[in-house]
Amino acid sequence: MALNRNHSEGGGVIVNNSESILMTYDHIEISFSDIEPMPDAFKGTKKGSVFLTPYRVIFVSKGKDVMQSFMMPFYLLKDCEIKQPVFGANYIKGTVKAEAGGR
């Protein structure tokens, strides 16, 4: 996973030359829990867009936030569940592990 490495100043997303964007979703909310201690960049609910590539999911926030982008490679995603509550929006819940030796 990587924080603030996959966005452009104009609000777009940056992908590798060998990568393509398969799907884009706007009006997405992302939140984090079970992080001790919780860094400021992960506090609260973030709003923005999600970009799906063959290798990873990239979230790019809307507006000026400490978290401008958050990247999650598929191989670091664990225990993903799709939730479809009767009252409320559908959502995906899962765990993202930090990469060994990552920053």
DAFENJO-V791721 format. One record per pair of residues at least 12 apart in sequence whose ideal C-beta (glycine too) atoms are under 10 Angstrom apart, sorted by the first residue. I is the first residue (numbers start at 1). GAP is how many residues later the second one is. D is the distance in Angstrom with one decimal. If there is no record, write none. Layout:
BEGIN
I&GAP&D ; I&GAP&D
END
This chain:
BEGIN
1&55&9.1 ; 1&56&9.9 ; 1&69&7.0 ; 1&70&6.2 ; 1&71&5.4 ; 1&72&7.2 ; 1&75&5.9 ; 1&76&9.3 ; 1&95&5.4 ; 1&96&7.8 ; 1&97&6.1 ; 1&98&6.4 ; 1&101&7.0 ; 2&54&9.2 ; 2&56&9.1 ; 2&67&8.0 ; 2&68&7.5 ; 2&69&4.5 ; 2&70&8.7 ; 2&71&8.8 ; 2&97&8.4 ; 2&100&7.5 ; 2&101&8.4 ; 3&36&8.8 ; 3&38&6.1 ; 3&39&8.6 ; 3&63&9.1 ; 3&64&6.5 ; 3&65&8.4 ; 3&66&7.4 ; 3&67&5.8 ; 3&68&8.0 ; 3&99&9.8 ; 3&100&8.7 ; 4&37&7.8 ; 4&57&9.6 ; 4&61&9.9 ; 4&62&8.4 ; 4&63&6.9 ; 4&64&5.0 ; 4&65&5.7 ; 4&66&8.0 ; 4&67&9.4 ; 5&53&9.6 ; 5&63&9.1 ; 5&64&6.7 ; 5&65&9.2 ; 5&66&6.7 ; 5&98&9.8 ; 6&45&8.4 ; 6&50&8.7 ; 6&52&4.9 ; 6&53&8.7 ; 6&54&7.3 ; 6&62&8.7 ; 6&63&4.4 ; 6&64&8.0 ; 6&65&4.8 ; 7&41&9.3 ; 7&51&8.2 ; 7&52&9.3 ; 7&53&4.9 ; 7&54&8.0 ; 7&60&9.7 ; 7&61&4.8 ; 7&62&3.8 ; 7&63&9.4 ; 7&64&9.5 ; 8&52&8.8 ; 8&60&9.6 ; 8&61&9.2 ; 9&59&9.3 ; 11&37&9.0 ; 11&38&8.7 ; 11&49&6.9 ; 11&50&9.1 ; 11&51&7.5 ; 11&52&9.2 ; 11&57&9.0 ; 12&37&9.4 ; 12&39&9.2 ; 12&48&7.4 ; 13&36&7.9 ; 13&37&9.5 ; 13&38&4.8 ; 13&40&9.1 ; 13&45&5.5 ; 13&46&9.3 ; 13&47&5.4 ; 13&56&7.3 ; 13&58&9.4 ; 14&37&9.9 ; 14&44&8.5 ; 14&46&9.4 ; 14&55&8.3 ; 14&57&9.7 ; 15&36&7.5 ; 15&38&6.0 ; 15&40&9.2 ; 15&41&8.9 ; 15&43&7.5 ; 15&56&9.8 ; 16&37&8.5 ; 16&39&8.4 ; 16&40&9.7 ; 18&35&9.9 ; 18&36&9.4 ; 18&37&9.0 ; 19&32&9.9 ; 19&34&4.9 ; 19&35&6.9 ; 19&36&6.4 ; 19&37&8.2 ; 19&39&9.8 ; 20&33&6.5 ; 20&34&7.1 ; 21&30&5.3 ; 21&31&7.1 ; 21&32&5.9 ; 21&33&9.6 ; 21&37&8.7 ; 22&29&8.5 ; 22&30&4.9 ; 22&31&6.2 ; 22&32&6.6 ; 23&27&8.2 ; 23&28&7.6 ; 23&29&4.3 ; 23&30&9.0 ; 23&34&9.9 ; 24&25&6.3 ; 24&26&7.2 ; 24&27&5.4 ; 24&28&7.5 ; 24&34&9.8 ; 24&36&9.7 ; 25&23&9.8 ; 25&24&6.5 ; 25&25&4.7 ; 25&26&8.2 ; 25&27&7.9 ; 25&34&9.9 ; 26&21&9.7 ; 26&22&8.1 ; 26&23&4.9 ; 26&24&8.3 ; 26&36&8.6 ; 27&20&7.4 ; 27&21&8.6 ; 27&22&7.9 ; 27&23&9.8 ; 27&35&8.9 ; 27&62&10.0 ; 28&18&8.7 ; 28&19&7.1 ; 28&20&6.0 ; 28&21&6.1 ; 28&22&4.8 ; 28&31&6.9 ; 28&32&9.3 ; 28&33&9.5 ; 28&34&9.3 ; 28&63&9.8 ; 29&16&5.3 ; 29&17&6.9 ; 29&18&5.5 ; 29&19&8.3 ; 29&30&9.8 ; 29&60&8.5 ; 29&62&8.4 ; 30&12&9.6 ; 30&15&7.2 ; 30&16&5.0 ; 30&17&8.1 ; 30&18&7.5 ; 30&20&8.0 ; 30&27&9.9 ; 30&29&5.3 ; 30&31&8.3 ; 30&37&8.7 ; 30&40&7.1 ; 30&42&9.9 ; 30&61&9.8 ; 30&62&9.9 ; 31&12&9.2 ; 31&13&7.2 ; 31&14&4.6 ; 31&15&7.1 ; 31&60&9.7 ; 32&12&9.0 ; 32&13&9.2 ; 32&14&8.7 ; 32&35&9.3 ; 32&38&8.9 ; 32&64&8.6 ; 33&60&9.7 ; 34&61&8.1 ; 39&27&8.6 ; 39&28&9.3 ; 40&26&5.5 ; 40&27&8.9 ; 41&24&8.1 ; 41&25&4.4 ; 41&26&4.5 ; 41&27&9.1 ; 41&29&8.5 ; 42&24&8.8 ; 42&25&7.0 ; 42&28&8.7 ; 43&23&8.4 ; 43&24&9.2 ; 44&21&8.7 ; 44&22&9.6 ; 44&23&9.3 ; 46&13&7.2 ; 46&14&9.7 ; 46&15&5.0 ; 46&16&8.5 ; 46&17&9.3 ; 46&19&6.2 ; 46&20&9.3 ; 46&21&5.7 ; 46&22&9.7 ; 46&24&7.9 ; 47&12&9.9 ; 47&14&6.8 ; 47&15&5.4 ; 47&16&7.6 ; 47&18&8.7 ; 48&12&5.2 ; 48&13&4.0 ; 48&14&4.5 ; 48&15&8.2 ; 48&17&8.4 ; 48&19&8.9 ; 48&20&8.9 ; 48&21&8.4 ; 48&22&9.2 ; 49&12&8.4 ; 49&13&7.2 ; 49&20&9.9 ; 50&20&9.7 ; 50&22&9.9 ; 50&42&9.9 ; 51&18&9.5 ; 51&20&9.4 ; 52&22&9.8 ; 53&18&9.5 ; 53&20&9.6 ; 53&21&9.3 ; 54&20&8.7 ; 55&16&9.8 ; 55&18&6.1 ; 55&19&6.4 ; 55&20&8.5 ; 56&15&5.7 ; 56&16&6.0 ; 56&17&4.5 ; 56&18&6.2 ; 56&19&9.0 ; 56&20&8.8 ; 56&21&9.1 ; 57&13&8.8 ; 57&14&7.4 ; 57&15&4.8 ; 57&16&8.2 ; 57&17&7.5 ; 57&20&7.8 ; 57&35&9.4 ; 57&39&9.3 ; 58&12&7.4 ; 58&13&5.0 ; 58&14&7.8 ; 58&15&9.9 ; 59&12&7.7 ; 59&13&7.8 ; 70&26&8.8 ; 71&25&9.8 ; 72&22&9.0 ; 72&24&5.0 ; 72&25&9.6 ; 73&23&9.0 ; 73&24&9.9 ; 73&26&7.8 ; 75&22&9.2 ; 75&24&9.2 ; 76&19&8.9 ; 76&20&5.7 ; 76&21&4.9 ; 76&22&7.7 ; 76&23&6.3 ; 76&26&9.4 ; 77&15&9.4 ; 77&17&5.5 ; 77&18&7.3 ; 77&19&6.0 ; 77&20&8.1 ; 78&16&6.5 ; 78&17&4.5 ; 78&18&7.7 ; 78&19&6.3 ; 79&14&8.2 ; 79&15&5.4 ; 79&16&5.0 ; 80&12&6.2 ; 80&13&7.3 ; 80&14&3.7 ; 80&15&8.1 ; 80&16&9.7 ; 81&12&5.0 ; 81&13&6.6 ; 82&12&9.5
END
